């Protein structure tokens, strides 16, 4: 698997994703995620990213008066910026799951990220890595099964 560095940026430049909504708590959380990813502590990064995603979903559900008990959020009511931010958070958490070998969780996050922004190439990339892993797993399983009878 090729090495990719994940980082979350709070700047407003177009070359890097902007994950902020003006709140200091959100900016502090993003800086903590960057520190954990730089230390390669993916477990803590996943915890922080989960908190960031939950905060975003809670704010979206409150802004749109949506009951978030079953996580059914209509993505049509979300602003383009918010959906891109959520998609990027899901993509970074997906990458962290892949680094830990949690392929199914990485796939689920890739799918969730694509629900919010179907043009996020990172989500497609991590989804593809999962499908490649799945193919190789079943291919090796068939080889072991085939050679166990010979």
N, C-alpha and C positions, 0 to 999 in steps of 0.2 A: 504494500500500500504506500503510495507516495506521501511524503510529509507535507502537511498543510498547516500553516499556523492560523489559529483563530484569534481574532481580536475584535473587540467591540469598541467603537469609537464614539465619542460624544461630540466630535466636531461636525460642522455643517458643510464640509467639503463634499463634492460629488463623487470623489474617488473611493471614499470609505463610507460604510453604512453609518447612519446617525441613529442612535438609539437613545433619544432623550425627549422628554416632553417639558423641559424647563424646571422640573422638580429636583431639589438637591438630593433627596433620598434616592431617586433613580440614578443620578449621576454618580453618587457614592457606590451604589450597587454595581454599576458598570465598571468603575475603576477596580473594585474588588474582584470582579470576574476576570478582568485583564491580568491582575496580579496572580490569581490562581492558575490561569492558563500559562502564564510565563514561567511559573514554578512547576508546571506540568502536574499539578494537583487536580486531576480531572473530577474526582469525587466532590471536592468542595466547589469546584466550578459548576458542576451539575446542580448542586444544592442552590447556589446563588442564581443560576439561570432559571431554575424552577421558581424561585421567589420572584424574579423579574417577570417571568411569563404570567404568574398568578396575579401580580400587581397590575400588569397591563390588561389582562382579561377582566379583572375586577373593575378597573377604571372604565373600560369600554362598556361593560355591562351596566354600570351606574350611569354613564353618560347617555346610553341608549335605552335606559329603563328596561333592561332585559333580565329575566330571572336566570341566573347562572348555575342553578342547581344541577342541571344535566349537561352543562357545557355546550348547549346548542346555541351558538352565536351566529346570527345571520351576517355573513361577511359582506353583504351588500350595504349594510348600515355603517360600516367602519370606514374611516377616512383612508385614503391611499397611503399616507405616511404611517399611520398606525399599523396597517396591514403589512407593510414592508418591514417595519420594526419587529413585529411579532414573528414574521417569517424568518428574519435573520436570527432572532433569538432561538427559534426552533432549530435552525440549521447549525448554529454553534453548539447547542446542546446535543444535537445528533452526532456531530463530530466527536464530542467528548465521550458519548456512549460508544462510538466505534473504537476509540482509543482504549477503552476498557474492555472491549470484546463483547459488549451488550448489543448484539446486532439487531434483535427484534425491537428494542426500545429506540435504536437509531432509526430504523425504518419507520416506526410509528411517528417519530418527531419529523422525519422528512415529509411524510404524508400530511401531517398537521401544518407544517410550514407551507406546503404547496396549496393548502386550502385558503390560506390568507394571501399568498402571492404566487400565482401559478407561473411566474417568470423567474423565480429564484433559482439560479443555476446551481447554487450550493446544495439546495434540497434535492435537485435532480441527481447531482453527483453522489451524494450520500445514499440516496435511494438505489442508484446503480451499483454502488459498492455492496450494499446488502444483497441485491439480487445476484451479483457475481459470487458472493460468499455462499449464498444458498445453492446456486448451481454447482459450485465446486464441492460443497458438502455432499450433495446427493450423488454427484459423479464419483467421488471417492467411496461413498457408501456402496454404490453398485459394484465398483471394482473389488472391494473387500468381500462383498457377498458372492461375486462371481468366482473369485479365487479360493474361497473357503470350501467350495465343492470339488475342486480339482486336486 
